[in-house]
């Protein structure tokens, strides 16, 4: 999933001009430098944890349903002596197929509750003999089948073991089925159950969303958010990402409502394959009257019955279905692919779905080429929901969004809103392959799903809007933001040990800026030092090998290594040894170079150098660092690899006045520090002709200097001097980097005797920029 806020560079610069003039945040002047240095103001700030894309989350919060069943409690750790006291499913059973029937009631019942009724059956393979069936269930009330919550039958026509007893293990969210004899290895069985659940407004599982239409009437939408562990709220299931299966979904809904799901709807309900035990008659008995149309009479009322085609093998968290009165705009691509944008009728009528519709096709085409794999499904539905906890969710073939992440009102929305729409769409569509077609085995490797999508979303968005240079903004939106978090002693690695992530609460905590933004930044670095072509070759091999299956992060390293070996790429070590240092330990290095003697070293960068790092690292917080560089004489060389704590590179020794710049275009995930002489040369070059440096590096010089000052690597005066050239700067990225960092220093100087000098300096610096954009926007 994705979310967050984006602004275009042109509009962003204008906003900075106005904002800076108001708040006076740019700090400098020589008098300010002197006063700061003399006072020796120490670093007293703290860094706040940034969420992905500055406000992105890609999972619904843990369920807070007010269902009639008791709420799950995780305040105590269950005793692990019994399988039902453990959070992870045993490996004894493997689901293969689900048949799910659900009927949401979109008006409250006599108790003023919204509910849904349903039944489901799951066919599973017994991999190891066992007399126990554990299947996830949360906040569901079961219709007892005799004395039990479920029934069991053998699929091959033989006899299934008799059920001894069943119960709901609420703390660990299981329906437990104890058998009188073991299931036989290699045989298939079918478990059937009938249940009722609350269609709550808790934004999790099968839930209720509401909005008010133009006539002032409240409208109700039944929708879903299964990630990470809430499919079990909709129907009993083996609710882990590695438990992939095929799903056939049937929705029973009011005749004036429509229904959509991951797969296209069949033209009518006619039984079809894989109906399984129960079906419609199993849920409502003799009250069901079947006809040749999609309408069915149930208990004297006419309902629509929409049955959907069976999905490919997929994880439960990607299942989705919606019952609503939404309308849509659509178009078909060649080869035929149905693309539809759904939303409130008023919004669609106003044309708010057309921009999303216009960019979806180009983005899908880009990813088909990037992955060298056709889009796996026959249609792509995208829905803007009034109530949605995440920014968006990549349900396979039915992507759900907050309205402002999908719909764009050309009359009132800003260009920044437009940029957000195209970027979030690209993020979710990237998942249709990486995450959906090939899926993580367990949530400890979430970073690979979300980090990858957070990286290639910029590539996909660029393919749809090539004139916007969106790719460059990844440094601001992802790398700069997450470095503030990853530079804390409380950070964590990208990849956890599998046994560290067990409970739904622990899973939810993994959805943070480290998984998204650091994951994106590290993968961007990997693509850079391999080259994009080699990276894509390994990626495509990985996707082809593991389609419709699950992986761990190391599987990607294997396929990238194969591409490296095939193309005879020279690296200092294998992919796994290089990348494990970036994924299995937290933080990142600061690389320090001395141009007087060519010495170069690395150290774990911490904003608070006095903080204590309690998390051990087998790599002792050292990294294998790819360093690109250029000099003032125009020399640009191949990547230099820093493989030790200290080293010497004669190419970094400058024998005459000049400067050295490391980390071109900020492709590396590290900070750079220089000896004072080189810092002064860089600042002088900025003052003389800043265009010599790539625009991304102009932003990075500012960001590195200010963060190094906070960590007491350099003087604050040096950091402030990197803003002098801004009076000549008209690009967005350097100004945004300065504004972000100066917010912290504004807190230091606020209400001090130097604040007036700061304001004066600010006006001097911003005036040329204001005039530049005033001229450009006169005719807007």
N, C-alpha and C positions, 0 to 999 in steps of 0.2 A: 504494500500500500504506500500511499504518499500523501503529503500535504505540505503546507507552508505558504510563504508569501514571496513573490518575485516582483521586481519592477524593471522596466526597460532602462537601458543606459541613458537615453536622452532625457526621459522623464525623471530618471533618478538624479541626474546632474542638476536639473532645474530644482528638484526638491531639496537637494543639498544646498544650493545657493540660497534659497529662501530660508531653510532651516538654520544654516550657519549664521546668516545675518541676524536671526532672531535669538539664538542661544549663545552665540559667540564662543564656539568651542575650539577654534584653532588657536593653539597656544604657541607663542614663540617670542620674538624680539630678543635682542641681545641682553636687554635689561632683565627680561624674564629669565633668560638662561642663567645670568649671573646670580640673581636672587635665589633661583632654585638650587644652584650649585652650592652657594654659601650656606643656605639653610639646611642642606643635606636631608631634604625630605625623604623619608623612607617609604618603601612600598607598603601601603596599608590596605590595598584593595583586595577584593576577592573576585573569583571568576564564577559566573553562574553557568550551570550546565545547559548547553544548547541542545534542543531537540532537532531531529533531522530537518534540513531545509529551514532552519530556525524555528519552525513550529510544527514540524511534521511528525505524525505518528502513523503507523501502518497496522495497528491492531486495535480492535475494540477493547475497552477496559474489561477487567474480569466482571462476570455477571453479578448484578445486584438485584436480581429478580425478586418480586414480592409474591412468587408463586406459593400455592398452598402447601407445597412440600417444603421441608426445612432447608434453610440456607446452608451452603457448604461452609465449614469452618476449617481454617488451616492454622489455628493458633497453637495447636499442639502437633507434634510429629507422631504419626501413627506407628505402632509397633510393627516392625517388618517381618514378624514371624509368619504371618499369613499373606498369601498373594494379594488378597483384597485390601490389605493395609498398605500396599506399595503403590506409588503413583504411576509407575510404568507398567504397561501390559506385558504379560508373559509372552514368549515367542512360540507358544504351543499351537495357536490358531492363526489362520491367515484369511481375511475376508476376500471374497472374489466378486460378489454381486449383491446390490441392495435394490429392493423394490419399496418405494416410499410413497404413501398416500397421506395427504394432509388437507385438512379443511379449516381455514381460518374463519372465525366469526367476527365480522367487522362492525358489529354493534354489541354494546355491553349486555351481559346477561342479567338475571334478576339480582345478582350480588354486585352489579356495576363493574364486573370484570370482563375483560376481553380474553377469549380463550381460543385454542385451536384443538381439533381432534385429529387423530391420525392412527395409522398402523404401518408397520414396516416388517419386512423379512430380510434377513441377511444370509446368504450362502457362504459358508466358510470351509476351508480345507484344514483338516487336522494334521499338523506337522509332527506332533509328538503326542503320544497317548496321554490323556488327562481326563480326570473326572470333574473338571471345573471349567465353567465358561465365565469369563469376565468381559463385560461390555460396558462402555461408558454410558452414563445416564445422569442427567442433572435436571432437577425441578420438573420431572414428569410424573404424573399420576397414572398408574396402570389399571386397565380393566383386567381383572383376574381371569385367567384361563383355568377354570376349576379352582385349584388351590394355589396356583402358581402365577407369576408375573408374565410368563412366556410359555410357548410350546416348542418342542423340538422334534424334527423328523429327519430321517436319512434321505439323501438325494438319490441314491442308487436303488431305491425300492426296498431296501432291507429295513431292519428295525434299528431305531436309535435307542441309546440307553435311556431308561426312565429317569425322570427328574425326582430328586430326593427333596429338595427345598429350594426356594428362591428368596432373595431379600435385596433391599437397596442399601448399599454401603455409602451413606451420604458423605462422610468426610473425604473419601477418595473418589467419589462420583462414579460409582459402579452399580450396575445391576449384576448380581451374583446368581449364577445358576449352578447348584450342586447336583451332580448326577450319582445314580446308584452304581454305575459301572463306567469304565473309561470309554471315551471316544477312541476309535481305532485310527491309527496313523495311516494317512493316505486316503481316507474316506472324506466325503463331503456331507455336510449337514446344513439344515435350514432352521434358523431361530426366528419365530414370529411373536410379535407383541402388539397390543393395542393400547393406546394411551391418550391422555389429555394434558395439555400444557397451557400456561398463561401466555397470551400474546401481550407481553408487558412492554413498557416504554423505556426499557433499560438499555437499548441499543446493542443487545447481544443475543446471539442465537437467532431464533425466529421471533421477531419483535414488531412492535407497532410504531409507525411514524405518522404524524398528523400535520396538517396544514389547513389554512383557511382559504377557500376559493374566493373569486371576485364577488360572489353574491353574499359573502359573509358566513357561508356554511362550512362547518368543520368536516374535513375529509380524512379518511383513515387509509393508510397504506400498510399492508403486511409485507415485511421485507426481512432480509437476513444479514447477519455479520457473524460468520463462523470462526474466523481466525481470532485467537489461536486455538482455543479449546472450548468452543461453544456450539459446535454441531451437535453435541450431546444434549443440548437444550431443545433441539428440534425433533430428534428421534434417537433411539439407542444405537450406538455405532462404536466401532473400534477407532477412537478419535485420536489417532497419532498420524503424523505425515507419512510415515513409511507404510502404513496400512492402506495402500491404494486399492481401489476396487472400481467396478462399473456401477453406475447408478441409473435407475429408471425412476423418474419423479412424476407423480400425478397430483395435480392440484384441483380441488373442488372449491368453487368460489361463486359469489353472487353473479347472476346473469348479466348485470350491468358493469362488471369489472372484468379486466383482462389479466392474464397470467403469463409470465415469462420465466425462463430458467436458463441453465447453462447451454442446453441444446434446443434446437427448434421444436416447436409443438407439432404433434401429429394433427392431421386435419380433423380427426374425430377420434373419440375413444372407441376402440373395437376389440379390446382384450389385448391383442398383440403378444409378442414373446415376453418371457420373463415376468409374467404377472405375479407369480409366486403365491404363497399361501395368503389367504385373506382377500386382498384386493378390495374393491369397493364393497362387494357383498360381505366380505369378512369384517368390514368396519361397520356397516349399517344394516346387515342382515337382509330380511325380506323387504325392507322399505325401499330398496333400490329398484328402480324400473329402468332397464336398459333400452335405449332406442338407437336408431341409426344416425342420430345427430349428436352434437357435443353437449346438448342439454339433457340433464337427468332429473328425474323427480326423486327427491329424498325427503321422506317424512312429510309428504304433501307439499313441499316447496320445490320450485324449479331452480336448479343449480347448474352452472357450467362445469364440465369436467374436461380439463386440459391435460393430456398425457404427452410427455416429452420423449423424444428419442433418447436411447441409452447413451450415456456419456462414455468417452474413453476411460481407461484406467486413470484415476485421479485421487488425490487426497481429500479427506472429508472437509478440511478447512476451506477448500475452494468451491464447495457446493453453494449454490445460491438459487433463490426463487423469490418472486415478487408478485403480489396481487394488488392491483391498483386501478385507478381510472386515468393513469397517465396517457399522454399521447406522444407521438414521435415524429421525427423526420428521418428519411432513409435514402440510401443510394446503394447500388450494387457495383462491385468492382469486377474486373476481368483478370483471372478466371472468376466465375461467379462467387461472390462473397457478399452476404447481406450485412450492411452496416447501418445500425439504427441508434439514434440519440433520443433518449426518453426523458420526460420531465413533466412537471405540472402543466395541465393544458394551457393555462394562461401564458406561461413562460415559453412553451413551444410555439404557440400562436404568434407571440411577439418576435419570433425568429431567434431566440436565444440559443437554440441548438445548432444553428448553421455553421458557426465557426468550428465547433468540435467535429462536426461532420466533415468539414472541408479538410481538416488536418489528419483525421484518422487514417484515411486511405494511404496518403504518402508515408505516414509513420509505419504502418503495417508493411508497406512495400520495402521501406528501408530495412526493417528488421528481418524480413524474409531474405534479403540479400546479405545482411550482416551475419546472420546465423546459417545462411545457405540451407534453410529449412522452410518449407511452406508453412503458412499459418495452419495450425492443426485442426481447426474446427470449421463448420460450414457457415457460421455467422459470428458477428461481433456486436453485442448490445452494450450500451453504456447508459447509465441511469443516474440522474441527479436527484438526490433525496433531501427532503426538508430536514430530517433528523439523522445525523450520521456522525459517529464518534471519531472515526479516522478521517484523514484527508481523502483517501480513496482506498478501494480494495480490489485486488486483481482477480476476483472470481473468474474462473475459466469461461470465456464466452459471454459473461454477464458482469461487467465491471461496474461497481457502485462508487458513487462520489458524493461528497458534499456538493450542494448546488453550485457554490462559487468556484469549485474546481472543475466544473464541466460546462456550465452554461455561461454565455457571454452576451451581455446586453450592450450592443454597439452605441446606444443612445447615452448610457450613463456609466458604463464600466470604463476603467482606465486601461491604458496600454499595459500597465503592470498586471491587471487582471487577465488580460489576454495572454501574456507571457506565462502566467501561472497555469492557465488552462492547457496550453500546448505542452508544457513541461510535465505536468502531472499526468496527462494522457500518455505521453511518451513513457513515463515511468511504469504505468500500469500495463501498457501494451508490451513493454519489454519483458514483463513477467509471464506473458502468455507462453513464452518459450522457456526462459530461464527462471524457474520457480514452479511453473505449472507442468510443462512437458517433462522437465527434469527437476526433481524436487529434493530438498534437503532431507536427510534421514531423520534428523532430530533438531530441535530448536537451538542447540548449542552452536550450530553453524548458520544461524540466521543471517549473519553478516554477509555470507556469500550470496544469498537471495537478494537482500535489500541493498547491500553495497554495490552489487553488480547493476541492479536496476537504477540506482542513484547515479551511477557513472554513465551508463549508456542512454539515460533519459536526455542528457544534453546532446548526444549525437542524434538521437531520434528527433528531438525538437529542432535541431539545426537543419535536418533534412526537410522539415516542413516550413521553416522560416529561415532560410539561409542568410538573409540580409541582416539578421539581428545579432549575429556573433554570440549566440547563447553559450557556445562551448566554453568561451573564456570565463563566463560567470561562475563556473564550477569552483574556481579558486576562492572566490568570495563566499559563495553560498555554502560550500561544503568544507573545504580545507581550512580556511581561516576560522570558521566557527568551531569546528571540532577540535582544532589545536588548543583552543582555550580550555576545553574539557579534558583533553588527553594530556595536558601539561600539569594536571593535578595528581597528587599522590593517591587519590581515591579512584583513579581511573581503573579500567579493566581491559584485558586483552580482547581482540576481535573474536577469537574462538575460545569457548569454554570447554572444559572437560565434560563429557556427556553426563557424567554422574552429578555435576554441579547444578544442572537445570532439570528439575523434576515437577514442581507444582505449577499450577496455572499462574500463580502470582510471580514465581521465578521466571516463567516464560515471558510474561508481560514485561518484566523489567529489562529483558534483552532488547526490546524494541526502543533503542535509544540512538543518540547521535553517533556513538561509536560504531554501531552496526551499520548505520546508513552512511554517514558522511566520511568516517575514517575508512570504512570498507570501500567506498567509491574512490577516495584519494589513493589508497594503496593499490587498487586495481588499475587506476589511471597510471600510476608509476610503473607498474608491471608492464602494461601495454606499451609505455613509452620506451623502456629499455629493451624490450623484445622487438619492437616495431609493431605497428598496428596490424600489418599483414600476418606476421608470425603469431601474434596473439589471436587473431581471428581464426587462423588455421587450427590452432589447438582447441579453441572454443568450439568450433564446428565439429571437430572429431569427438569432443566430449558430449555434445548434444546428440549426435547421431548414435553414440554408443549407449547412452543411458536414457533414451527417450522412453517415457511412460514408467520410469523407475526412479529410484532414490540414490543419492550419493552422499559422500562426505567431502569436505573441502580438498582433501588430499587427492581425490580422483581428478580434479581439475589440474592439479600440478602434474600429474602423470601425463595427461594429454598435451599440456603445454610443453613438457619436456620432450615428448615425441616430436613435436613440431620444431623445437630447438635443435634436436639431434639431426633431424632430416635436413634442415637448412644450414647445419654446421655453424650455428651462432656461437660465438665465443663468450662465455660467462665465467666469473671467478669460481662458481660452484654450481651445483644443480639447482633447479627451480625450488625444490622442496626446502633445501637448506637455506636458500636466500629468503624465501617468503615466510618460513616458519618464524623467523626473527621478527617479522612485522605483524604476524597474526597471533602468535602464542605468548607474546609479552606485551604489556601495555606501554603506552607512551611512544616517544620518538626521540631522535637525537638532535642536538645542536652540533653542527659541524663548524669547527673553528680553524681558520687558515691564517697563516702568517706569511705575507708576501715578501718579507725580508729574507726568509730562509727556505720557503717552500714547505714548511711543516704543516701538517693537517691532522686534526684529532676529532674525536667524537665523545659526547657525554650525554647521559639521560637528561633531557631538558625538563626542568620543573619551574613553574612560575614562582613558587616559594622555595628557594634553595635550602631553607632550613627544615622543610617538611621531611617526614620519615616515610619511606616506601616499605610497607609491610609485606606486599605480595612478592614472593621470591620469583626469580627467573633463571632457568637453566642456561640462558645465554648471557647472564650477568649484565643485562641491559646494554648490550652492544648490538650493532646492526651491520649488515652488509649493505653499504650505502652507494647507490649509483649517482655520480656527480657529473653533471654537464656544466660547461663553463665557457666564458669568453673574456677577452682582454680589451683594453682600450685601443690596442693596435689592430683590432679586428680579427684576432685569432680565435677560431672556434674549433675545438677538437672533439674527438670521440669521448665516450663516457669513461670517466676515471672511477674505479671502484675502491672505496675505502673499506677494507676488510678487517682492520685491526683498530685498536683504540687510538694509536698514534702511528703516523707514517710520514714520509717525505715524498713530495712530488716536485721535481725540479721545474716542471711546467708552470707551477704556481709561484715560482720565485721571479720577482720583477726586479731587474737590474737597473732600470731607469724609471723616472716618474711615470706613473700610469696607474691603471686600476685593473682589478680582477673581479669578475662577477660570477658567482656560482649559482647552480640550480636554475638554468634557463627555462623560462616559461613556467617555473615552479612545478615541474613534473615530479620532483622528489618530495616525499613526505618528511621534511626536516627543516629546521631553521639554520641560518648561516650567520656566523660571526666572523669578523675580520680584525686584524691588527688596526690600531687607531689611524695609522698612515693611509691604509687602504680605504677605511671608512671615509676619511676626509676627501680622498680622491673621488670616491663615488658621489659624495655630496656636491663636490665642485662640478663634476660632470652633469649632475642633475641641474645645477644652477646655470651652467653654460649652454648645454643642449641636451635636454632630457630625452629627446626623441631617439637618441642613440640606443637607449635601453628599450626592450620590448615593453609594451604597456603593462603586461602582467607583472614584469619584474619591477617596474616603477611602484606598483602597489605593494609588491613584496618587500622591497627595501624599507618602505615605511612600516609595514606590519612587523617585519623582523626586528627593526630597530626599537620600536616601542615595547615589544614583548621582551626583548633582551634587556631593556632598561628596567622593566618591572622585575625581572629576575636578577638584576644587579650585575649583568655581564658588561653593560656599557653605561655611560652617564646619560641622564635624562636630557642634558643639553644636546648630545649627539642625536638622540631620537627626535627632538624638536627641530633640529636643523634640517632633517629630511623633508620638512614641509615647506621650506623656503621656495622651492621651485613651483609650488602649486599656483602661484600667481600667473604662470605661463601654461598651466595644464588645463586642457578642456575635455579630457577623457574621464569617463565615469569611474573606472576601477580605482585609480589612485586617490581620487577624492573620497570614495566610499571607505577605502582602507584607512585614510586619515580620520574621517569622521568617527568610525567605529572605535579607533584607539583613543581619540581625544576625549571621548565620553568619560573614560576612566580618569584622565588627567583633569578634566573639568571639575570632577568631584574633589580633587586635591586642592585646586586653586579657588574654588568657589568661596566668596566672602573674604578673600585675602586681599592684601594691598596690591598684588600684582594682577588682579583680575581686570582692572581698567586697561593696563598695558596689553593684556591678552585680547581684549575686545578691539582695541585700536589696531593691533596687528591683524586680527581676523578680518576687519573691514578692508584693510589694505590688500590682503591676499584674495579676498573673494570678489572684489569689485571688477577685475577684468573678466572673471568667469560670468558674473552677472550680466555684464554688457554683451559678452559673446552670445549668451543664450537669449538675451533680450532681442538682439538683432535676428536670431534664428526663429524666434517664436512670434515676431510681430504680426505675421500673417496667419497665425493659427486660428 
